[in-house]
Amino acid sequence: MEKIKETGQFLALKLKKNPKIGIILGSGLGGLVKHLNIEEEIPYHTIPNFPVSTVKGHRGSLIFGKMNGVDIIVCSGRFHFYEGYTMQEVTFPIQVMKELGVNKLILSNAAGGMNPTFKIGDIMLIRDHINLFSGNPLLGPNDDTLGPRFLDMSEAYSKKMLKIAYQCAKELNIHVQTGVYVGVTGPCFETPAEYRMFAILGGDAVGMSTVPETIIARHRGIEVFGLSVITDLGIVGQVEKVSHEEVLQAAQIAEPKMVQLVYEMLPKL
């Protein structure tokens, strides 16, 4: 708790406003920053207690600014469990956002699609998730001043925010999918058998992030909206070789639709 407060106080001194909406950008989706009127950009390595992202395609800075008239905080570059961070380090930015007053969080990611109706470049709005990580950020002693010991997850992703996303997508004529996100440790991409298992479990897309962040956000009382850009396919009978470079390329192609959707959503949240 001390580290969270220390980092929050450090950042609060640099802010002229207190944004209520936070955004975390996933692999290849950093282009949203181009549409942001940046007021302050702080590299992660200069922020007390902050980890530093090591993944290609992640900018590695905390950005404060305005988009479509709304003040927001953007994590351009996230932290992954597979990088060797603890679950607490992975979710530390969410804790700090809460200290700064954030009450709504948008999480974006690149994911592999298992749903046979999905195509590369589709945007999937996350309605629920399946946690297959080998850990949970709430393991260990619970600080009751931050959130409950036993967290209700019956509405991990805000139905209200999801409804707004649907409305905006319809107005923009952007085709969106909806589905269940399966969170896994990584960093290996999935085997055909794993894709098949995830689909049987009820998953529509799989990725290596988002779930721990959602858990901590809900623990802190923050509403969550998540969206995945489908960058590769793990559909039974259609599994092909994939590389991180190909994932980044696919994400960048689909990125304008994601940016447009988030841009239109912000004033309505």
N, C-alpha and C positions, 0 to 999 in steps of 0.2 A: 504493500500500500504506500509505503514511503516513496518508492521509486516512481509510482504513478503520479503522486502529488507533486514530486519534484519536477518531473517532466512537464506536467500540466502547468505548473507555475512558470516555468521557463518559457513555454510557448505563449501563455496568456500575456506575458509582458510584451510580446512582439505583435499582438493582435490589436486591431482597432475595433473589431467586431467579434461577435460570438456566433459563428455559424451553427445552425441546428441540423444540417445534413452533412453526412460524411460519405465519401465514395472511395472504394478500394479497387484499383485497376489491376486486371490480370494480364497474363502473357500476351504480348502483341496488341494490347488494347490501350496503350498509353497515348494514342492520338487524340483522345478526348481533351487532353491538356491544351491542344491547339485552339480549342473553342472556348477556353477559359480566360477571362480577364484576370491575369495573375497580379495579386497585390503583394504577396510574400511567398518566396520559395526557400525552403530550408533543407539542405541536404541531410540525409539521415545521420551521417557520421558526425555532424555537428550538434546533434540533439542528445542531451544527457539520457543515458540508459537505453537508447534506441538501438536495435540491431541494424545490420546493414544487409540489404538484399544482394545475393550473389548470382542471380539468374539473368541470363541474356534476355533483353527485351524489357527489362524493368529499369526505369529511370533512377529510382532511389532517392526520392525527395518528398517532403511533405509540402503541399501547396495550398495556399489560402487565396481565394479569389471569388469571382462572381460569374455565374453562368445563367443566362436568360433571366437576369435580374435577381437571382438568388445567391446568397452567400453560402459557400460550401468549403469543406476541407477535403482535399484529395490526397490519398496515399498513392503516389505514382511508383509502384513497385511494392510487392507484398513479400512476406516471409513464409517459407514453407517448412513443414516438419522434416521433409527429406533433406533439407540443407544442414540438418544437425541441430537446429534450434529446439528448445523445449516448447511445449504447448503454450506455456505462459509467455515466452518470447514471441511466438507466432501471433498471439492475440494481443500483445501489449499495445499496439496502436489503437485498438478498439477501446481499451481501458482509458487511454489518454484522451481520445475523442469524447468519451463520456464526461471526463473531468472538465473539458472545455465547453460542455453544454449540448453536445450532439444527441438528438433523440430519434433520428432516422438514419439508416445506413443502407447504401446501395453497394452490393458486391457483384463484381463482374469476373468472369473467368473464361478460359478456353477449355473445351471439354470434348471428349469422344462420344459420339452418339451410338446408342444401341437400338433405339426405336427404329423399326424399318421404314417409317414414314419420314424420317429425318434425312436432310441432305447437307452436305458441307456448305457452310455459310449461313445456315439457319440460326435464328436466335431462339433460345429456349428460356421461357420464364420459369423460374424454379418455384414449384408449389410445395415441395417437401424434399427431405433428404434422407439418405441412409448412411449412417456413420460406420464406416469400416476402417477407420484409423485405429492404430494400435494404442492410442491414448485418448484422453479427454482433458481439456484445459481446466475442468472443475475438480479433477482428482486432487486429493490432499485436503488439508484443513480448509474450511470455508469461512470467509470473512462475511458475517451476517450484515455488515454495513454496506457491502457491495451488492449482495443478492442472496437468494434463498439457497439452503443446502441442497434441496431436491427440486430441481428446475422443471416446471411444466413446459413441455415442447409440443403441445397439441396444435399450436399455431406458430411454428418456427418462422414462417415467412408470412408477412402481413397480407391478409386478404384484401384489406383496403388499398394498399399500395399495388397489389397485383391487379385489382380492378381498374385503377388509374392507368396502369401500363397497358392493359387491353384497350381501353378507350383511346389512348394516345396512338397506339399502333394502328387502330382502325382509322382514325382521322388522318394519319400519315400514309395509309395504305401500305404498311409494312407487315408482311406475313410473319407471324410469330407462332412458335410451338410452345407447349407447356409440358412440364414433366418433373420427374423425381431425379435429383442429383445424387449420385453415389460418390462419397468422399473416401479416397484411398490414400495410403501413405506415399506411393511412388518410391523412387523416381522412374522405375521401369514402366513402360507402356504395357497394356494388358495383353495376356495371351488370349487366343480365341476361346479357350475354355472359360477363362475368367469373364470375358465379355458375355458369354452365354449364361454363366451363373448370375451375373449382375442383372441381366434382363429377366431371368426367372424370378429373382428376388423382387422385381418390380421397378428396377432402375431404367431410366431413359437416357441418361448421360453420365459419364464418369470423369472425375478429375481429382487433382491432388491438393485442393485448397478449400476455402469457403466454409466448410462444415465447422471447424474449430472457431472461426470468426463469428459465425451465426450463433453458436452456443454461448460465447461470451457476451455478445450483443444482447441476446435475450436475457441472460443472467443479470445484465445491467439495466434492463428495461428499455432497450433500444429496439424500435421496429425495424425489420429487415426486409429488403427486397433484393432478390438475386436473379441474375441472368447469365446464361452461358452462350457463348458463340461456339457452334458445332464446327470443329476444325478437322476432325477425322471421323471415320466410321468404324464401328466394331460390330456391325450387323452380322448375324450368323450367315456364313457363306460369302461374306463380302469383306472379311478382315484382310487388310493389306499392310505392308510395312509402312512405318511412319517414323519421322524424325522430328526433333524439336524445331528445326528450321522450317519444316513444312507446316507445323502447327502455327508458328509465328506468321508465315505468309498467308495462311488461310484466315487467321484472325484479323490481319491488317486489311484484307479484302472485304471482310464482313463488317469491319469497324464502323464505317460511316452510318450504317443502319442503327447500330447500337448507340452511337453518339447522338443521332437525331432523336431517337426514342427517349433517352435520358434527358436531353435538352428540353423536350416538350413536357416531360413529366415534372420537372423540378418545381415550377410555379404552382402546380396542383397538389403537391404533397403537403 
